[in-house]
Each structure stands twice: as C-alpha cells, then as structure tokens.
Amino acid sequence: MTEQNAAPQNGAEQQKKTVFSGVQPSGKLTLGNYLGALRNWPAMQEENRCIFSVVNLHSITVRQDPAALRRQTLEVLAQYIACGIDPEKSLLFIQSHVPAHAELAWVLNCYTMFGELSRMTQFKDKSQRYADNINAGLFTYPVLMASDILLYQTDLVPVGQDQKQHVEIARDIAQRFNGVYGPVFAIPEPLIQGPGAKIASLAEPTKKMSKSDQNQNAFVLLMDKPEDIMRKFKRAVTDSGSQVVRGEGKDGVNNLIAIYSAAAGCSPEQTEAEFAGKGYGEFKQAVGEAVVEVLRPVREQTERLLADKAYLEQVYAEGARQAARAAERTLEKVYKKVGFVKKPF
Ligand code: TRP
C-alpha cells in the first residue's frame, strides 16, 4: 500500500490491506466459481480487512425471477460462510442494503466516458446474448462495480480473469477523479487466483464451464448431489486416446486433469503420475470422487445455514450496518468534493 493509497487507519491496522469482492446471486454457483474464487478467500481474512458482498444490484441488469433472486441471494450468503468466510473476521453484506453503492455509482457515471464503457468485452458479449434487453444498467454495470470497490478504499480485488477489465476501469475512474479533486480513492489492483486455466465445460471442453449451458451435464454446481456429480464426470467428453496426460487438442483430458489437481490439491504432473497406465474410465471416476469430497462439506454447511434464517439475517444486518458506516465516509468526501451541500441528517 503506498502512502497515497492509504485509507486513514492507525497502528497495527496500517499493515492490513483492504480486500473487496462480490458474487452475483443470479443463478447458482458452479465448481468453477468455487475453485477459481470462493475457495481462496477465507485464507485472506486472517491478514487483511476483507469485505464480501452479494451484489444483487448487478443481477437485475439481466431479467430475474424475483422469488428466485431473493432465494439465491441468501444462498450465496450461506455459501460464503460455508466456504469458510467467518462473519466475525470479514464483512459480509447484501449490496442493496447499502444505498451508498447506488449513490456513488451515479456520481461516477458522470466521470466515465461512453467510449470506455463501449469497449468492455462483457458488455459486448451480454448485449449479444440478451439482444432484446440492452438496458442502460447493462452498459453502466462497470461503474457500479467501480463504486463497490472504491467506496471501501480497496487495495485488492480477487476476481476471475474475466473481471480483470472491470477492475482496470475502476482504477481509471479512481485516477481520473483523484486527478481532479486530490486523493479521495485508493487505487485498487486485481488479484487473479485459482487454477491457471478456466474450468471448461464437461460436454464441450473447448468452451468455458457455464451454468447457463443448455446441457445439464456440461457443468457442476456447488449444490449438486454426489450422484449427479458422479454422473456428470462419467459422461465427461475426453478423446480417442487412452492415456491420462495433457496434450495439444486434448481439451477434455486437460480439463479433467486441471479439475482433479485443483480438487485433490496436487500439481498436474502429480496427477499424470498417479494415473499412469490407467484408463479414462477409472480417471473420470476418480475426478468425480475428488470433486464430491471437496464440495460435500460446503453443500452440507450451506444447507444447515439456509435452515437457520434468523442467523443469516443477523449476519447480513450487522454487515449492512458496518458496511454503510465505512461507505458513508467515502461518499461524504465525494459529495463534498463535487460541490453538494452537506446532508442535513
Ligand atoms: N462483476 C462481478 C462478476 O460478475 C461481480 C462484482 C460486482 C464484483 N461488484 C464487484 C467483483 C466488485 C469484485 C468486486 O463476477
């Protein structure tokens, strides 16, 4: 953390970095979300000031079923906790509970250019995919994400590769604003974690694993039952070869080796050595079992937490209070800088 980036802190707190990340509650989390993101976050909370949000304001840029959105919001919150994020150590909250996100987003919209938003690859992709609903929110989505990050004087943003461009625009917006008004925002950096490559579809391994795939066997969900996981891996597409080694054009096997290594906590070389001389059938069975075992405690704990709504409510209520307090400090500075008359209450 550089002098200029430092949020006002004191004593031992000064060493701590602020980490912020968010997960959208639109749809179910996949094995890819878990291996690439959630699984790596609990370790960060020991050394840093961690803030994790269920970003439901982002979700409505695409049409949602209201009841499903409400249910999935609590499910993501429960999954955060089930993955090991401790509400006593990290700040956990639901984005729509903290109005400062929408408020800062409006201000930052006025410091973000049409041209730079037009270049965002996710906007280009989504406006193709949802061609009948290219709404303004979809276009300014990165500004809302920048607001999430900048409100908390964030230093580090753990995200998947696909969100790197959004963290970069958050940096650009922060630098632009600071350039005009002085050091208001810390300048965040992306932190890309997880298995080197993206987890691919089990059915068409040249494509990314996606929960919106028509083929249910293409993806594994965090909440899938063991028998479903086993079935999906049994059907996973491989190739006409027979050896469990990585290679050019062996997308299916490469993907399964990446998944096994991530799930079993070993290197791809170790995986190849372990399965030397064994066939694809046996290997797929082993990958399925490894994935079942990593996901089992998360699924079981999520189910227990979802049965305890009072506890979840207590977590998100306290989270909202603390997040609002921190966010208000930044928002107040911003409002003052741009020339708004101080709020009377
Ligand atoms: N756009 C992110 C995604 O779809 C979610 C997100 C919203 C986020 N706000 C954020 C991630 C702030 C990190 C920081 O994955």
Boltz pocket constraint, residues with backbone or C-beta under 6 A from the ligand:
constraints:
  - pocket:
      binder: B
      contacts: [[A, 20], [A, 21], [A, 22], [A, 23], [A, 24], [A, 55], [A, 58], [A, 144], [A, 145], [A, 148], [A, 149], [A, 157], [A, 158], [A, 159], [A, 163], [A, 166]]
      max_distance: 6.0
